[in-house]
Amino acid sequence: MPNRSLRDIKDYYDVIVVGSGLGGLTGANILAKQGHSVLLLEHHYQFGGLATWFKRAGGHIFDISLHGFPVGMIKSCRRYWTKEIADSIVQLKNIRFVNPQYDLKTTFDRIDFTQILQDSFQVARSKIEDFFEHLRTMDYFAKDGRTIGDLFEQFFPGRDDIKRLLLEPIAYANGSSLKDPAIAYGIVFTNFMRKGIYTFKDGTDSLIKKMVSELRGNGADLRRQCNVESLLTEEHDGQHHVSGVVVNGQKVKCGAVLSNANLKNTIEKLLGLSKLPASFAKEASSVRLNSTSCQVYIGL
């Protein structure tokens, strides 16, 4: 990585944020607004994490993510960011799903999905209402061992077409497998069904630029092309406490680290399981990375 990425960096920060995904950016902004000195380090050449974009010949700018999210994002952006960012969120009212099993358009909300399931998939309205009410009352903290597959089979047995309709559009948001926990699906899908799907009208590139500008205005120090190689710790009374990071071969001290890297990279590679309590290390080691979605971009 180029040395200029760390030019004029301070020796110490209250908090170092690893990764500039939306979680890292938002966490950094909250801390900076509270008066903490914040250093945000991003490995990539642009900020945003998975909320990113790429350019191709012909003036095409392709968004990697943020194609659709629930209405709650408006409130979150107004609370944690700015009114300008919140006001740039608009609803997608004409979504089309095309595959060998069906070709349909939808506003992707409960009213429209109920009509589609009833008219296009011949499901009794009472069964549809039972399904939505069941999702609405699911308790995140309850011990529910069901998978998404179990949930679908309970309400729509043998209907692979309906299962595809219900899962495929939001697979990127909650896991793409029927073997994933039913509760994760229930919460995410219910959020989408409240008022449909929304997106940023000016694209991801505009959103991230606004967030970066706001962060810098709040006093945060943001650096790109900075690879965090490890987390530094100091041992006190048999316990390890984070004291800094090694970035591009250089040590930077801090009071705390907020990691927006994935769990396994953070604790297994950057920190090291040996520095964690044995019970926590064992539980963390059992976590598996989920599958993700695949997208094909066509510039017209």
ZIGI-V15989 format. One record per run of one state. SS is the DSSP state (hx for helix, st for strand, lp for the rest). FROM is the first residue (numbers start at 1). LEN is the number of residues. If there is no record, write none. Layout:
SS:FROM:LEN
SS:FROM:LEN
This chain:
lp:1:2
hx:3:4
lp:7:5
st:12:7
lp:19:3
hx:22:12
lp:34:4
st:38:4
lp:42:11
st:53:4
lp:57:3
st:60:4
lp:64:5
st:69:1
lp:70:2
hx:72:9
lp:81:2
hx:83:5
lp:88:1
st:89:4
lp:93:2
st:95:5
lp:100:2
st:102:5
lp:107:3
hx:110:10
lp:120:5
hx:125:12
lp:137:10
st:147:1
hx:148:8
lp:156:4
hx:160:15
lp:175:6
st:181:1
hx:182:14
lp:196:1
st:197:4
lp:201:3
hx:204:14
lp:218:3
st:221:3
lp:224:4
st:228:9
lp:237:2
st:239:9
lp:248:2
st:250:10
lp:260:3
hx:263:9
lp:272:1
hx:273:3
lp:276:2
hx:278:8
lp:286:15
